[in-house]
Amino acid sequence: MVVRPGLPSRGGGSDRGSSSVEFAILFPIIVTLLLAGPQLAMWYFAREAADAAAHAGARAASVSGAAGGAGQEAADQYLARLGTGTITRYSVEEQDTATTVTVHITAEVPNVIPLPGFAPTVDVTVTRGKERFTTPDSP
């Protein structure tokens, strides 16, 4: 190695190829961060759609004299109209007791970020009291 007077010696090898290594390390991180925004937006919209559908189902099932499965049918109709773009698959479950109705929705959100094992889902449960007529003798 030739040392010129007035120039400091680097003391080691050259820096050739270091930018390629930096790019190879940082590129997947940058792509993941760029796709995280749209993924978060899709998850949030799917959660809001599932929450609104669960409330609609609980409201339909809590009406006095509602038929069995009215909440599940109302939630299914709501998601069929609204959640078609951000929900790929969903399931609606309705549970009735003497005083309450519970609607539980589990939905899958499309995956934008290509990470193995990453499958965004939404899980919403709404419980509402049933409308019923009571007398002083009934609970």
C-alpha positions in Angstrom: 0.0 0.0 0.0 1.3 3.4 -1.0 1.0 6.2 1.6 1.0 9.6 0.1 2.2 12.5 2.3 -0.7 14.6 3.7 -3.4 11.9 3.3 -4.4 9.8 6.2 -4.2 6.1 5.8 -7.4 4.2 6.0 -5.8 1.5 8.1 -7.7 -1.4 6.5 -9.3 -2.6 3.3 -11.5 -0.6 1.0 -15.1 0.4 1.5 -16.1 -1.0 -1.9 -19.4 -2.9 -1.8 -20.5 -1.5 1.6 -23.5 0.3 0.0 -24.7 -2.9 -1.5 -24.6 -4.6 1.8 -26.4 -1.7 3.5 -29.0 -1.8 0.8 -29.5 -5.6 1.1 -30.0 -5.2 4.8 -32.3 -2.2 4.8 -34.4 -2.9 1.7 -36.7 -5.6 3.4 -37.2 -3.3 6.4 -38.1 -0.3 4.2 -40.6 -2.4 2.2 -42.2 -3.8 5.3 -42.6 -0.3 6.7 -44.1 1.0 3.5 -46.6 -1.8 3.4 -47.5 -1.5 7.1 -49.6 1.6 6.5 -52.0 0.0 4.0 -52.1 -3.2 6.1 -53.1 -1.2 9.2 -55.7 0.7 7.3 -57.3 -2.5 5.9 -57.3 -4.1 9.4 -58.9 -1.0 10.9 -61.6 -0.8 8.3 -62.3 -4.6 8.6 -62.5 -4.2 12.4 -64.9 -1.3 12.1 -67.1 -3.2 9.6 -67.1 -6.3 11.9 -68.0 -4.1 14.9 -70.8 -2.4 13.1 -72.1 -5.8 11.8 -72.0 -7.2 15.3 -74.0 -4.2 16.7 -76.5 -4.6 13.9 -76.9 -8.3 14.6 -77.2 -7.7 18.4 -79.8 -5.0 17.8 -81.8 -7.2 15.5 -81.7 -10.2 17.9 -82.5 -8.1 21.0 -85.9 -7.0 19.7 -88.9 -8.5 21.6 -90.2 -11.5 19.7 -87.2 -11.7 17.3 -86.9 -15.0 15.6 -84.0 -17.3 16.4 -80.9 -16.5 14.2 -82.1 -13.0 13.5 -78.9 -11.5 14.8 -76.7 -13.8 12.7 -78.7 -13.1 9.6 -78.6 -9.3 10.1 -74.8 -9.4 10.7 -74.3 -11.6 7.6 -76.3 -9.2 5.4 -74.3 -6.2 6.8 -71.0 -7.8 6.1 -72.1 -8.9 2.6 -72.9 -5.3 1.8 -70.0 -3.5 3.4 -67.1 -5.8 4.1 -66.5 -7.2 0.7 -63.2 -5.4 0.0 -61.4 -5.8 3.3 -62.7 -9.1 4.7 -61.9 -12.3 2.8 -63.7 -14.8 5.1 -65.8 -14.4 8.2 -68.0 -16.3 10.6 -70.9 -15.0 12.7 -72.1 -16.7 15.9 -75.1 -15.8 17.9 -75.8 -16.8 21.5 -79.1 -16.1 23.2 -79.9 -16.3 26.9 -83.1 -15.3 28.7 -81.9 -11.7 29.2 -79.0 -11.1 26.7 -77.9 -11.8 23.2 -74.3 -12.0 22.1 -73.0 -11.8 18.5 -69.4 -12.9 17.9 -67.7 -12.2 14.5 -64.3 -13.5 13.5 -63.0 -12.2 10.1 -59.8 -12.6 8.1 -58.2 -9.5 6.5 -56.2 -9.7 3.2 -52.5 -9.9 3.8 -50.5 -7.1 2.2 -47.2 -7.7 4.0 -45.4 -10.8 2.7 -44.3 -12.2 6.1 -44.5 -15.9 6.8 -47.0 -16.7 9.5 -48.6 -13.3 9.4 -52.3 -13.6 9.0 -54.3 -10.5 10.3 -57.7 -11.3 11.8 -60.4 -9.4 13.5 -62.4 -10.7 16.5 -65.4 -8.7 17.7 -68.0 -9.6 20.4 -71.1 -7.5 21.2 -73.5 -8.3 24.0 -76.8 -6.5 24.4 -79.7 -6.9 26.7 -83.0 -8.3 25.2 -86.1 -6.2 25.1 -88.7 -7.9 27.3 -91.8 -6.9 29.2 -91.7 -7.4 32.9 -94.2 -7.3 35.7 -93.5 -6.6 39.4 -93.4 -10.4 39.9 -90.9 -11.2 37.2 -87.1 -10.7 37.4 
